[in-house]
Structures are given as C-alpha cells and as structure tokens.
Amino acid sequence: MLKLYNTLSRKVEDFVPINTPKVGLYTCGPTVYNFVHIGNLRTYIFEDILQRVLEADSYEVNRVINITDIEDKIIKKAEEERVSIEVITKPYEQAFLENLQKLNIKSANVYPRATEHIGKMIKYIEVLIEKGLAYVEKDGSVYFDISKFPEYGKLSQLDKREIKAGARVKADEYSKEDVVDFALWKAVGSDEIGYDSPWGKGRPGWHIECSVMSQEYLGDTFDIHAGAVDLIFPHHENEIAQSEGKTGKKFANFFIEGEHLLVDGQKMAKSLGNFFTLKDIEAKGFDPLAFRYLVLTAHYRDKLNFTWESLQAAQNALNNLREIIRDWPSSVIASPEGVRQSYYQKFMSAVNNDLNIPQALAVMWDMVKSDNPTSAKAKSILEMDKILGLKLDEYLGKKLEIPEEVQKLVNQREQARKSGDFKKSDELRHEIKKLGFEIEDTPQGPKIKIDKQPS
C-alpha cells in the first residue's frame, strides 16, 4: 500500500482515495511573469513522480496544474511595458510547458488559467461574504476574516505565531510571519488593469484563484494537494480557510510538499548570481534529463544541493546507464518472471514508502549490475522507468549508429595505439570528441559512445 507524508497530520499515512480507483491531484502551477527556475522544476518533477507512482499502483489520476496569469508582478510588468497581460504571460506559459516536456513530466489533464475563472471567483467571494467570513472595505477590496475560521493555522501550525487581529495585507507578497486577514479581491483604479465586480473594479487575490480552480475540476473535497514547502504558509493555509469556510467540507485529504533546492548550499536568488533556469543548464551542454536524474537522487522531503559538479555526476551516471542497456535485447517477451519480480517488488516497495526514489534508484542499479539474464533486466528497467521517467526505452537495445567519418578516425586511432604512437592517438581522440563521440578502451577493443560531457 502507498504511504505518504501528510503535512496536515505531520506523519506518514496510508493513502486511501475518496473514490477508488480515481485520484484527484492538484499541483500549484507557475506564475507566468518570468521563466521558472530549477527550484520550481524540482517541485514539478517530484509531483510527476507522485503521479507516476499512483498510476503504477493502478489508480486513475486526474491532475490539475493551474496557470496564475493575473498577479501583482504580471500587472506591474504589463503596465511598465504598456501591453496587455496576455503579451506578458503567453511566452512564459509556453516556455513552462516546453520545460515540462524536456524533463519528461507527464501532461496534466487540465491547465486552467486564472483569467478564465474570474466570474467563478467573484461568485465564490460572494458566498464567503454572505457567510460572514469576508468583509468589504471602503475602497472595494474584500478580505477574508481569519478570526471567523477557528481552525486557521492547522496546516502550518501557527500556534507559535501571533495572529494580528484586524490587520490586513493587500499585496500578494508579504512576510511569512504576517498572520493577517488576506485579500480575496483587490480594488484597482479606473486606469489600472482589472475586472468589474459587485464591489467595483479589481482583481482576485492569489489564494482564491487556487481554491476556485481546484474545486472546479476536482470537487469540494479531493485527494491530494501538492506543492513546495514555501507554499504551506500562507498560500495553502489560506486556501484551506476560504475553501472549507465556503463548503463546510474538508478541502483536501493530503497536503504533500517538496523541499527546497539549494544552489551551492544557499537559497537561490538573482542577487547571489545563483538563479538558474533549464535554459541555463542546456546552454552548458547538459541534457535536461540529467537534471531529472539529479532530482531523483534526493528524497522529496530533503533539501537538495545543486552544484555543477553534482549535475555532471548525474549526467555521467545517466550516460553510463544508457550505454549499458544498449547491449540488452529490446525484445523482452521471454524474460524469467522470478528474476524480474524480485527486483521490481523491492523497487515498488521503496516508491510506495513515501516516494523513496533514492532507494528505488539504488535497487535499479543493483538489478542493472546483477548477473541475471539481460532479457529479465530489460523488462525490469522498462517497468521501473515508468516511474523514473528517464526515457530509457529510447536506448534499450538500440545499437549506436557510428558515422563513417568517426569510425575511420577510431580505426586510425587504434592503429596508432598499437604502434605506440600515443601522441597521435590522443590527437585522434580529440578529433573524435569534436564530432560528438568518445572512446572507451576495453579489453575487447575500443567502445564508441556519444559524448555528452558539457564543454
């Protein structure tokens, strides 16, 4: 049985869906005012692994990833550049979807945009006002009154913080320690970007967007709400308050959050010069799936320290794995079930234990290095990769096609080595490398590989 750590209870629990075999999964998506960074991408990879494990356990996952395309930063950028918000958001939304594809992250069932649900957000807020959970200020802004929701703080355990009764915050960004009434609707001036509402021109607050879109596609109560740890408070906490305040029902049964990605031991920040996107990784010659592999080496609830050296090690490991399985048979119909099951069961036991992917990865390598028949190992690797998502099927049993020019240089280098002309041998190795290949000298002769070492 799948066991997952639930932030609501602060313990690992057996996962039991509301309507087996269906699972509703909401994962907080990007705010599309800029390119997502590799810390964001770590979260999306962990959520992809969660979906893949659920599917391996025979659940039918309905996954929603929202697109926040109306927010303070977006509006500021649009007003500064004097363009519509769509001109700002569309390129970043497209880049986000391309990043997901490069990292082999499965597509969500739906990607709802905040701007497409403004009407529903207004109706949602009207219910909260009618219930006495929200109030309208003179300027037309609407705030949720956290004092009217007794369970406020149950997710983030706010007992150690002071609730500032009556204090309000309008901005989307504020101190993580500010426990105050939060904006459901933000009034704007007549010449500012906004939407008409019963309270005047304005726009929705960040938190109301996710409550409306998650419940629109998954129902009042759904199985799993996932995101990053920095969203626990205030975002997820505020979602719970307004959602459960409106419906009187539990919002989500499980809250699952992934830890931060550090860069050289520090939090990522543009001011520190350690803010990287997937494009930055590719510009240095790395395969995006090397970053995915690196993410798999740490548990999702542990911090992961990114360095270029650790990414290089991940690239090397992935290259090595690809080269090994090229020699395995692509036809795996006649594989011995006993051998396959022993490793696969250990693998599934690890992933079902709160997504222990590092342990599962170790099981996979034990299987790869074992003396078992390659037909059995081939079948196992394909099943494991349904969860790991490393696209190993593109390499299994696929002999490397060597261009004639490269093969000619390899033959010349081998002759140079045999004659003891090691200077010439090194020169030829360099020429081969420039053509995108590398040579590994083995007792059986030279082995040609694709060179994926960033220059």
Summary of the structure (lengths in Angstrom):
residues: 455
radius of gyration: 26.0
end to end distance: 45.1
largest distance: 90.2
contacts: 1420
relative contact order: 0.11
helix: 47%
strand: 19%
